[in-house]
Amino acid sequence: MQSNKFLEKAREIVKRDAPLFEILMEFEKTKKIRSKNRLNFSIDKTIAMNFRKYCRENSYNMSAKVEQAMKDIINKD
């Protein structure tokens, strides 16, 4: 019985923290930890152009701004 509880808890942790375990698996292979993930998606050309201009004029890092917006959306829900 104790073994079943352990396995259930282990599966729960792996499911909950899947991204962390993926990072650890990558570290096993490469001996490097990358904390960033490159994404590829499409954005309206005008919005992208205006956002790039806005970030440049205000000395913002575009990736950091997008990442913060994503965090805000996740935490709001």
N, CA, C and O of each residue as an XYZ file, in Angstrom:
308
protein
N       0.815     -1.209      0.000
C       0.000      0.000      0.000
C       0.852      1.264      0.000
O       0.564      2.211     -0.732
N       1.899      1.280      0.819
C       2.767      2.448      0.912
C       3.381      2.763     -0.444
O       3.538      3.928     -0.810
N       3.729      1.710     -1.191
C       4.332      1.869     -2.509
C       3.344      2.522     -3.479
O       3.744      3.345     -4.302
N       2.069      2.166     -3.393
C       1.046      2.751     -4.260
C       0.871      4.237     -3.986
O       0.736      5.032     -4.916
N       0.872      4.613     -2.717
C       0.745      6.028     -2.357
C       1.927      6.825     -2.880
O       1.773      7.945     -3.369
N       3.119      6.227     -2.769
C       4.319      6.887     -3.272
C       4.218      7.106     -4.780
O       4.499      8.198     -5.274
N       3.817      6.068     -5.505
C       3.692      6.172     -6.961
C       2.638      7.202     -7.364
O       2.845      7.973     -8.301
N       1.519      7.214     -6.662
C       0.471      8.203     -6.945
C       0.997      9.622     -6.740
O       0.773     10.504     -7.569
N       1.693      9.828     -5.633
C       2.245     11.147     -5.325
C       3.300     11.536     -6.367
O       3.334     12.681     -6.820
N       4.159     10.586     -6.745
C       5.186     10.855     -7.756
C       4.548     11.234     -9.082
O       4.987     12.188     -9.725
N       3.524     10.508     -9.502
C       2.838     10.840    -10.765
C       2.180     12.217    -10.701
O       2.189     12.962    -11.681
N       1.616     12.546     -9.557
C       0.993     13.856     -9.366
C       2.035     14.977     -9.508
O       1.784     15.995    -10.154
N       3.189     14.772     -8.900
C       4.261     15.770     -8.962
C       4.779     15.914    -10.385
O       4.980     17.031    -10.860
N       4.995     14.808    -11.063
C       5.483     14.858    -12.448
C       4.479     15.563    -13.345
O       4.862     16.366    -14.195
N       3.211     15.273    -13.164
C       2.170     15.925    -13.984
C       2.120     17.423    -13.697
O       2.037     18.234    -14.619
N       2.169     17.784    -12.432
C       2.071     19.185    -12.028
C       3.283     19.995    -12.484
O       3.151     21.147    -12.896
N       4.446     19.390    -12.408
C       5.689     20.098    -12.706
C       6.344     19.598    -13.992
O       7.571     19.534    -14.079
N       5.545     19.248    -14.977
C       6.075     18.698    -16.229
C       7.139     19.583    -16.871
O       8.169     19.064    -17.300
N       6.931     20.904    -16.957
C       7.971     21.735    -17.574
C       9.322     21.640    -16.844
O      10.376     21.640    -17.480
N       9.283     21.561    -15.535
C      10.518     21.449    -14.764
C      11.234     20.136    -15.092
O      12.455     20.114    -15.251
N      10.476     19.050    -15.191
C      11.083     17.765    -15.511
C      11.635     17.759    -16.940
O      12.647     17.109    -17.201
N      10.995     18.462    -17.855
C      11.528     18.584    -19.217
C      12.874     19.314    -19.190
O      13.804     18.931    -19.899
N      12.975     20.358    -18.378
C      14.236     21.095    -18.242
C      15.316     20.178    -17.679
O      16.455     20.198    -18.145
N      14.964     19.379    -16.683
C      15.937     18.457    -16.096
C      16.383     17.396    -17.101
O      17.557     17.025    -17.127
N      15.453     16.903    -17.931
C      15.812     15.922    -18.954
C      16.753     16.552    -19.985
O      17.707     15.915    -20.431
N      16.483     17.790    -20.355
C      17.358     18.489    -21.293
C      18.745     18.674    -20.675
O      19.759     18.528    -21.358
N      18.785     18.996    -19.384
C      20.068     19.148    -18.703
C      20.857     17.840    -18.723
O      22.072     17.848    -18.919
N      20.169     16.722    -18.520
C      20.829     15.418    -18.571
C      21.511     15.206    -19.913
O      22.613     14.661    -19.977
N      20.852     15.638    -20.988
C      21.391     15.433    -22.334
C      22.496     16.432    -22.662
O      23.533     16.051    -23.205
N      22.283     17.707    -22.337
C      23.169     18.777    -22.811
C      24.104     19.332    -21.746
O      25.081     20.007    -22.073
N      23.822     19.061    -20.493
C      24.565     19.635    -19.358
C      24.430     21.153    -19.293
O      25.269     21.833    -18.704
N      23.375     21.674    -19.898
C      23.063     23.099    -19.850
C      21.601     23.266    -19.475
O      20.755     22.455    -19.852
N      21.308     24.333    -18.723
C      19.921     24.634    -18.370
C      19.503     25.887    -19.107
O      20.095     26.954    -18.943
N      18.475     25.739    -19.920
C      17.900     26.902    -20.597
C      16.582     27.216    -19.908
O      15.700     26.363    -19.816
N      16.457     28.427    -19.432
C      15.233     28.783    -18.733
C      14.240     29.492    -19.656
O      13.129     29.826    -19.246
N      14.647     29.716    -20.888
C      13.776     30.393    -21.850
C      13.404     29.419    -22.950
O      14.151     28.490    -23.260
N      12.235     29.646    -23.538
C      11.746     28.807    -24.617
C      11.373     29.696    -25.790
O      10.602     30.642    -25.629
N      11.904     29.408    -26.953
C      11.593     30.203    -28.138
C      10.227     29.783    -28.666
O       9.959     28.596    -28.851
N       9.367     30.772    -28.906
C       8.032     30.514    -29.442
C       7.923     31.105    -30.837
O       8.622     32.060    -31.177
N       7.054     30.538    -31.629
C       6.853     31.027    -32.981
C       5.345     31.142    -33.224
O       4.652     30.128    -33.308
N       4.840     32.361    -33.336
C       3.425     32.559    -33.628
C       3.260     33.819    -34.446
O       4.173     34.640    -34.533
N       2.093     33.969    -35.044
C       1.831     35.102    -35.933
C       1.073     36.205    -35.216
O       0.171     35.953    -34.418
N       1.464     37.434    -35.522
C       0.827     38.625    -34.953
C       0.548     39.580    -36.109
O       1.328     39.669    -37.058
N      -0.552     40.279    -36.020
C      -0.898     41.269    -37.043
C       0.298     42.188    -37.280
O       0.928     42.660    -36.334
N       0.599     42.433    -38.544
C       1.793     43.196    -38.926
C       1.797     44.595    -38.322
O       2.835     45.058    -37.848
N       0.654     45.271    -38.331
C       0.577     46.630    -37.800
C       0.796     46.647    -36.289
O       1.504     47.504    -35.760
N       0.185     45.698    -35.615
C       0.361     45.619    -34.160
C       1.822     45.345    -33.823
O       2.380     45.971    -32.921
N       2.442     44.417    -34.539
C       3.842     44.094    -34.291
C       4.736     45.306    -34.521
O       5.640     45.578    -33.732
N       4.482     46.026    -35.597
C       5.279     47.201    -35.919
C       5.122     48.275    -34.845
O       6.105     48.867    -34.400
N       3.871     48.521    -34.432
C       3.614     49.525    -33.394
C       4.210     49.113    -32.052
O       4.724     49.955    -31.315
N       4.143     47.827    -31.731
C       4.712     47.336    -30.473
C       6.235     47.471    -30.486
O       6.828     47.893    -29.493
N       6.864     47.119    -31.594
C       8.313     47.251    -31.715
C       8.728     48.706    -31.522
O       9.689     48.998    -30.809
N       7.992     49.619    -32.168
C       8.283     51.054    -32.056
C       8.109     51.525    -30.612
O       8.955     52.246    -30.085
N       7.017     51.118    -29.980
C       6.732     51.482    -28.591
C       7.866     51.014    -27.679
O       8.342     51.776    -26.837
N       8.296     49.771    -27.843
C       9.360     49.233    -26.996
C      10.678     49.966    -27.224
O      11.397     50.267    -26.272
N      10.987     50.247    -28.465
C      12.234     50.963    -28.775
C      12.223     52.353    -28.155
O      13.205     52.769    -27.540
N      11.110     53.076    -28.313
C      11.012     54.445    -27.797
C      11.079     54.502    -26.277
O      11.522     55.500    -25.709
N      10.636     53.428    -25.615
C      10.613     53.404    -24.149
C      11.713     52.530    -23.551
O      11.720     52.257    -22.350
N      12.629     52.103    -24.393
C      13.757     51.259    -23.959
C      13.292     49.985    -23.249
O      13.874     49.578    -22.244
N      12.245     49.365    -23.780
C      11.738     48.105    -23.238
C      12.260     46.947    -24.067
O      12.491     47.083    -25.268
N      12.444     45.806    -23.417
C      12.764     44.569    -24.100
C      11.435     43.951    -24.538
O      10.568     43.684    -23.706
N      11.274     43.725    -25.845
C       9.996     43.201    -26.353
C       9.647     41.856    -25.725
O       8.505     41.640    -25.321
N      10.606     40.965    -25.640
C      10.339     39.636    -25.080
C       9.893     39.731    -23.622
O       8.975     39.028    -23.198
N      10.540     40.594    -22.871
C      10.178     40.757    -21.459
C       8.761     41.297    -21.312
O       8.026     40.889    -20.412
N       8.376     42.218    -22.199
C       7.015     42.774    -22.148
C       5.975     41.710    -22.488
O       4.937     41.622    -21.832
N       6.248     40.909    -23.503
C       5.315     39.838    -23.891
C       5.225     38.812    -22.763
O       4.134     38.354    -22.423
N       6.366     38.455    -22.188
C       6.385     37.499    -21.083
C       5.570     38.023    -19.894
O       4.811     37.271    -19.283
N       5.727     39.303    -19.568
C       4.969     39.878    -18.456
C       3.475     39.859    -18.746
O       2.674     39.557    -17.861
N       3.095     40.180    -19.985
C       1.673     40.150    -20.355
C       1.118     38.735    -20.221
O      -0.012     38.552    -19.769
N       1.897     37.748    -20.604
C       1.461     36.354    -20.471
C       1.271     35.982    -19.001
O       0.280     35.348    -18.637
N       2.222     36.378    -18.164
C       2.105     36.115    -16.725
C       0.854     36.772    -16.154
O       0.130     36.168    -15.362
N       0.606     38.020    -16.564
C      -0.578     38.728    -16.065
C      -1.861     38.003    -16.461
O      -2.787     37.905    -15.656
N      -1.925     37.501    -17.672
C      -3.106     36.772    -18.128
C      -3.281     35.481    -17.315
O      -4.390     35.160    -16.887
N      -2.199     34.755    -17.109
C      -2.253     33.489    -16.364
C      -2.696     33.749    -14.927
O      -3.555     33.033    -14.411
N      -2.132     34.751    -14.278
C      -2.448     35.032    -12.880
C      -3.838     35.610    -12.694
O      -4.417     35.498    -11.613
N      -4.385     36.231    -13.743
C      -5.721     36.805    -13.660
C      -6.788     35.713    -13.620
O      -7.819     35.866    -12.965
N      -6.536     34.619    -14.319
C      -7.517     33.514    -14.391
C      -7.458     32.613    -13.237
O      -8.219     31.648    -13.167
